């Protein structure tokens, strides 16, 4: 199997270690084409540069790892002016470049594995990393035959799922997770990230010589949802976490906070660029997860977007996502989901909000929230509401890009689109969810959580 690794500083650190891991199987050859400081809005035109490289290497798969950094001179944006990091032209340039790279490879029959970006120390850099990751996740949802993602964020995150410069190994020895600039990977961090990527490719493409029989395949775009070993608690709490892109952003931190209690396991199935009324049959999918995992509580977070374009109402007409009919259809689907998730005695923590910077979408989400609060499951205790309006909004629950950081300054919590979260926003989302689970008694024990229903 021939593997081409492309990217910036992250790929430069990860690539050689990944090559060592994969080539040690005797079943792979790896070529690394990494250029530190050259993101997708830098002087290097990666889509154009990639075509001759791919023709020369002839890879089966490409591993792409770009994390939202660029060095001058910057490429031009749609207005013809240089697009420095964080500018509107920069976001546009990155979005178009990720699609162009994927198209170059898809035209040659090459599958692209996009690697997510670990948390960044600098808030502005972390905001760009979040935006890049969401763009890639959307690509994977729209072009599942051409794109896969590998989520490496948890491999080098801190105890709270956020940035950590150092960590400890299994023997308690300090290890260098990140480079001094707060963006790149340290030697140990590069190894941990390479391990995650190597494990995914080895499983997908049967590279382990110790496995005598194996059918090459490409894994589920959502990845393996089950994470975390058995906790020390005698009566552990099994938590299933499902939702769309907002939930995907907060998921590593929710997982870290839950596992940090020593009493909970976490199962994640977050799917960016989807929705409760989208292409996934969520009631059927969740029924299979409930039958397998039997969760004590399931966290659900959907923003009311990304519906199927052919979604129709009872009269057969197309449903406009800004109408009351759409809200009613969403709440009906939510009721079915809650019935599935509580069918074995577990509970549901349904996240309401956060406030959105797009008025029409915000109105839809608030209408959905009111409908969920009126469900019988809310009244009888099977459904626990989680309020994000104040956690990620103003004192009266309105939309805001920034909130006081507690040190006399302001902290950005929302991305430029008025919907998605920065790293700080994702952290607030996670803390609000876990705090709500705690108040509902769902972090004491699995039995206590179930007894709170009804």
N, C-alpha and C positions, 0 to 999 in steps of 0.2 A: 504494500500500500504506500502511495506517495502522498506526503503531507506538506503543504506550503503554509508557513506561518508568516503573517504580515502584521504590521502595526507600528506603534510608536514606542515610547520608553517602556511601557508595560510588556509589550511583545519582545523587546530587546532583552529584558530580564527573564521572562518566562521561556522564550523560544529555545535557548540552548539546553535548559533543563528538561523541557518537554521532549526535545530530540533525543536526549539520553534515555529518558524513560521509554519512549516508543521503540527506538532502535534496539534496545536491550531485549525486546521480544523476538528479534530476528525476522519480524514480519512487516517492518515499516522503514521507509526512508524519509527523512525530514529535511526540508530546506527552509532556512529562516531568512526573511527579507524584512528586517525591522530598521526603522529610521527614527531614532530618538528626537523628540522635539518637532516632529512633522505629523501633525494631525491632519484632519480632512479639510481644514481651511488654511493650510500653510502654503508655502511655495511649491511643494511637491504635489503634482496632480496625480493622486493615487489611482483613480480609475484608469487614466491613460497609461500610467506606468505599469499597471497590473497586467494588462493584456499581453505584452511580449514576455513578461516573466512567466505567466501561466502557460503560454505556448512553449516556452523552453523547458519548464519543469514538468509539465503535464501532470498536475496533481489529481488525485482522486477527491481530496477534500482540502479546503482552505480554512485555517484557523485565523480569524481576524480579531485583533485586540487593540482598539483605539479608545482612549479614555477621556476625550474632551479637551486635550491640550494642543496648543499650537505655538510656534515661534515665528517672529517676523522674518522675512516679509510675508504679510498675510495675503491670502487669495482675495479676490474681489467678490462682493455680494451681488445681489440682484440689482442694486442701484449703481453698480460699476465702481463703487468705492471699496477700499480695503475693509475687510471684515474681521476686526480684532475679536478675541474671545469674549463671549457674552453679548455681543451686539446682535440686533435682529438679522443682519446679513450673515453672521456666523451661524446662528441656529438654522437658517435656511440652507446655508452651504453644507452643513453637516448632514442635514436630512436628505438633501439631494445626492450627496456623495455616498452615503450608505446604500441608497437604492441603486446608484450607478455601479458600485462595486459588486453588489449582488447580481445585477443584470449581466455584467461582464462575465461573471463566473457561471451563471445559469445558462447563458448561451453556449458555453463550452461543456455543459453537462457536469459542472463541478458543484458539489454541495458546500455551502458556507456555514461554518460554526462561528457565530459571533460570541465573544467572551465578554461578560459584563464587567463593569468597572468597580473595584473595591471603593469603599467610602474614602473621600478626600478630606484632608485636614482643613484646607481653606474653604470657607462656605461658598464663595463664588465658584471655585473649581468643582466643588461637590454638586452645585446646582447644574453646571454644564454636564457633569458625569451622569446625573439623573436624567437629563434631557436626552443624552446620547443613548442611554440604556432603553429608554422608552421608545425611541425611534427604531431601535433594533428589534425590540419585542413586537412592535407593530409590523415590521417586515416579516418576522417569523409567522405571525398570525395570518398575514395576507398571502404569503408565498411559502406554505408549509413544505412543498416539495423541494424548495431551493435553499431554505434557511433553517438552521437550528440555533438555539442559544444554549450556552453553558453558564450557569450562575455560580460564580466563584466568590461572591461577596462575603459569605459566611466564613470562608476559609481563612481570611486575614482580618476579620472584624474583631472588635473588642467585646468585652462581656455584655455590653448593652446593644451589640449589633452595629455600633458606629465605628469611627476611625480609632485605630490603635497603632502606635508606632512600634511597640514591642509586645511580646507575649511570652509564654512559657511552654516548653514541650512537655511530654508525658513524664519526664524525669524531674520537672521543675526547673530546668535550665532556661535562662533568658534567651530569647530568640529575636532576631531583627525582622519584623514583619514589613516595615516600610522604609523607603529611602528618606534621607534627611529633608528633602523638599516637601514631604507630606503628601506626595502624589505617587511617586514610583514605588517599586517593590524592593524590600531588602532581600538579602540572600536567602533567608529562611522563608520569607513570604513568597518569593518566586518559586521556591520548591513546593510550597503548599498549593499554590495556584496551579502549577504544572501537574501536580498529582491529581487534582480534580479533573483537569482537561484530559490527561492521559487515561484516567479511569473511564471517562465517558467514551473516548474514541476506542479504547480497548474493548469495551462492552458492545458498542455499536458495530464494530467491524471485526470481531473475533480475532483479536491480536494476541490473546493469552495462549501460549503454547501448552499450558497445563490443562486447558479445556479441550478434551478430545473431540467433542462434537459441538458445533455451534453454527447457527445460521446468521450470516451478516444481516443486520437490519439497522434502521435508523430509529432511534428512540422516540417516544412521545415528546412533542414539542414542549409540553409542560414539565418534562423531566420527572424524576422520581419524587413523588410528594412526601414520602415518609422519611422523617429525619428524627434524630435523637434516640438515645438508648433508654433502657428502662430506668426510671428515676429511683432514688433510694426509698421513697415513701412506700409504706405498706399498702396503701390504697391510692395508687397514682391516678392523676386526672389526665384523661386522654382528650386532647384538644385538636379539632379539625379546623383549619383556617382556609376559607375559600372566597374568591372574589375576582375583581378585575384589576386594572393597572394601578389604581390607588392602593389597593391591598398588596399588590406585588411590591410596591415601593416600601411598604412598612413591614412586609413579612419577615425579613431577616431579623429585625429588631423585636418583633413580637415573639419569634422563635427564641431568641436569646433571652428575653425576659422570662419566658415560660420555663425554659430549661434551667435558668438560673435559680428558680425556686426550689429545685430538687424534688418537686412533687408532680411535675407535669411532663408529658411528651407532646410533641407538636407535629402535626401532619399538614403540609402546605399544598394547596392546589390553587394558585393564583394565576390568572390568564389575562395578560394585557391585551388590549384591542378586542375584547369580547364584552358581553353584557348578559344580563339575566334573560333578555329576550333576543339574544344573538344566535349565532350558529350552533352553540353547544346546547344540547338537551340537558339542562342542569338537573331537573328532577330525576331523570333516569340515571345520569352520571352520579349524582349524590346518593341515590339508592344503592348503587354498587359499592360506594365508599362506606356507607353506613353498615351494609351487610358485612363488609370486610373488617372495618375498624371498630364499629360500635362505639362512637365517640361519646364522652360524657357531655361535651358541649361543643358546638360548632360556631365559629365566628364567621359572619357573612357580611361582605361589604361590596355593594354594587352602586355605581353612580347614576344609573338610569340611562346610560348612553349605549352606543354600538349595537343597536337593534338590527335585526334582519331587514334588508331593504324591501322585502316582499311581505313584511308583517301586516296583517289585516285585522280589522275588527269584526264584531259579530255580523255586521252588514256586508262584509266582503270588501270594504274600501280600505285603502292603505292608511296605516296609522301614522299620523304626524307626532313625533316625539314631544312636541310642545303642547299637546292637547290633553284634556281631561280623560278622553277615551284611552289614550296611551297609558296614562297614570293608572287607570282602572285595570288595564290588561297587565301591567307590571305588578300591581298589588295582588291580583289573582294568581299570577305565577309565584309570587313570594309566598302566598298562602300554601300553595302546593309544595314548595320547597321546605317550608317549615314543617308541614305534616310528614314529609319524608324524613327529615333530620330528627324529628322527635318520635319516630315510629318505634324505636327500641328503648324509649325512656330517657333519652338525652335531652339537652336543652339547646336553645339557639340564642346567641348574642348578636343581634342585628344592629349594624352600625348606621346611625342616622347622620347625614352630612358627610363631609364638611361643607360649609358655604362655598359657593363657586363664583368665580368672577365673570361668568357668562350669564346674564340675567335670565334668558329663556331656559337654559339648562338648570339653573339654580331653582327656578320656580317648579320645574318638573320634579327635581329631587326632593324639594320640600313637600310637594303633594304626595310623593311616594312615602315620605316619612310619616305623614299624617295617616295615610292608609295603613301602614304597617302598625302604627300605634293602636289602630282600631281593630286589629285582628283578634279573634278569640284567644289565640295562643299568647298574646300579650296580657290579656285579662287573667288567664288561668296560670300564668307563671312559666309556661314553657318557653316564652320568648322574653329575653332581657334586652331592652333598648340601650344602646351605647351612644351617648350624645357627643358629637364632635363639633357642634356649632360654636361652643365656647372654647374648646381646646384648640381649634384652628380658625378662630374668628375673633371679632371684637367682643366687648363685654355683652352686647345685645345680640350676638350671634350673626353679625353681618360679615361679608367677605373683607379680607384685608391681606395685603401682600406681606406685611411685616407685623411683628408683635414685640412688645418690650422683652428684652433678654434677661431682665433681672439685675443687670449691672449698669443701668443707665443708658443703654444703647438699644438698637433695634435688631431683630433677628428675622431674616427672610425665611418664610415658611412655604411660599408657593412659587412655582415656576412661572415663566413668562406667559404661559397659555391661560392662566387663571383657573386651572383645574388641578393639575398635578402638583406634587409636593417636592420641596427641597429635602435634603437630608435632615435638617432640623424639623421640618414639617412631618416627615415620616416618623421621626422619633416621638413627636407629640402624639401622633396618631397611635403608635404602638403603646405608649404609656397609658393613654386613655382607654384603650381596649383592655389591657391587662388589669388596670385599676377597676374597670367595670366587672370583670370576671371575679376579682377579689371581693368586691362588695356583694356580689351575688352568691358568695360562698363557694365558688367554683375553683378556688385554688387551695381549699383545705383538703378535699379528697374527692374522688370520683363519686362516692356514695352521697356525700353532702351536696354535690352539685345536682345530681339527679333528684334528690329529695326536695330540692327547691322548686321543682316543676310540679304545678298542681297543688 
